[in-house]
């Protein structure tokens, strides 16, 4: 009985640790310049591809009914809360990085190629957006 219970606990702990080494979950991002927390983003994986939505805006000056006025695609005029900002991105073979996706900056409406790399045991997520040869990296913190 004790060995069965120990095996169940070990399996559950292993699964939790394994689940944490993916971008899937709830994350907080912060402004690069001010450090102000901007939003909570929930990332999910469906059929091996990532998608991510703004679950909650945390910026002080964001109006509850704010929309993506700067967006130029199907997201134009959509509410910021619930806005899909991550589309695509699949796990690279043999690496702990998800790439090939795109990420939208709702503040300027621009979409960038993106990669997502869990770091610090999955407690943080390195989010890198690319525009041509240039890139910018943010580190997001796991909430869940």
Residue pairs with C-beta under 8 A, 6 or more apart in sequence:
17 121
17 122
19 122
20 118
20 121
20 122
20 123
20 142
21 96
21 118
21 121
21 122
22 45
22 91
22 98
22 118
22 122
23 43
23 45
23 50
23 89
23 98
23 116
23 118
23 125
24 43
24 44
24 45
24 50
25 42
25 43
25 142
25 143
25 144
26 40
26 41
26 42
26 43
26 55
26 142
26 143
26 144
27 40
27 41
27 42
27 43
27 125
27 140
27 141
27 142
27 143
28 37
28 39
28 40
28 41
28 58
28 140
28 141
28 143
29 37
29 38
29 39
29 41
29 127
29 138
29 140
30 36
30 37
30 38
30 138
31 37
31 38
32 136
32 138
36 59
36 60
37 58
38 57
38 58
38 59
39 54
39 55
39 56
39 57
39 58
39 59
40 54
40 55
40 56
40 58
40 143
41 52
41 53
41 54
41 55
41 85
41 86
41 140
42 52
42 53
42 55
43 50
43 51
43 52
43 86
43 116
44 50
44 51
44 52
45 51
48 90
48 91
49 88
49 89
49 90
49 101
50 86
50 87
50 88
50 89
50 90
50 98
50 101
50 116
51 84
51 86
51 87
51 88
52 84
52 85
52 86
52 103
53 82
53 83
53 84
53 85
53 86
54 80
54 81
54 82
54 83
54 85
54 106
55 81
55 82
56 81
57 66
57 80
57 81
62 80
64 81
65 79
66 79
66 80
66 81
67 77
67 78
67 79
67 80
68 75
68 76
68 77
68 78
68 79
68 80
68 83
68 104
68 106
68 109
69 76
69 77
69 109
70 106
70 107
70 108
70 109
71 77
71 78
71 104
71 106
71 109
72 109
73 111
75 83
75 84
75 104
75 106
76 109
80 106
83 104
83 106
84 104
85 103
85 104
85 105
85 106
86 101
86 102
86 103
86 104
86 114
86 116
87 101
87 102
87 104
88 100
88 101
88 102
89 98
89 99
89 100
89 101
89 102
89 114
89 115
89 116
90 98
90 99
90 100
90 101
91 97
91 98
92 98
92 99
96 117
96 118
97 115
97 116
97 117
98 115
98 116
98 117
99 114
99 115
99 116
100 113
101 113
101 114
101 115
101 116
102 111
102 112
102 113
102 114
103 111
103 112
103 114
103 127
103 129
104 110
104 111
104 112
105 111
105 112
105 129
110 131
112 129
112 130
112 131
113 129
113 130
113 131
114 127
114 128
114 129
114 130
115 127
115 128
115 130
116 125
116 126
116 127
116 128
117 125
117 126
117 128
118 124
118 125
118 126
119 125
119 126
119 139
122 142
123 141
123 142
124 139
124 140
124 141
124 142
125 139
125 140
125 141
125 142
126 137
126 138
126 139
127 137
127 138
127 139
127 140
128 135
128 136
128 137
128 138
129 135
129 136
129 137
129 138
